[in-house]
């Protein structure tokens, strides 16, 4: 999750303080949502957390306001 958070946050902002706050937010969301997903599916907690983090990264790549694939499509 470490490098994934950095790249995702860099797509959202250039300010260091905002990157750190977003890293904390995405880390907590990955942990909490991953835990509940694993409990609901009776699956591995670590695997569910990584899956949630990957989904967050995918959504950020798609919908980032500045560099996202959807934004590029609309701006071009």
Secondary structure by P-SEA (a helix, b strand, c coil): caaaaaaaaaaccccaaaaaaaaaaaaaaaaaaaaaaaaaacccaaaaaaaaaaaaaaaaaaccccccaaaaaaac
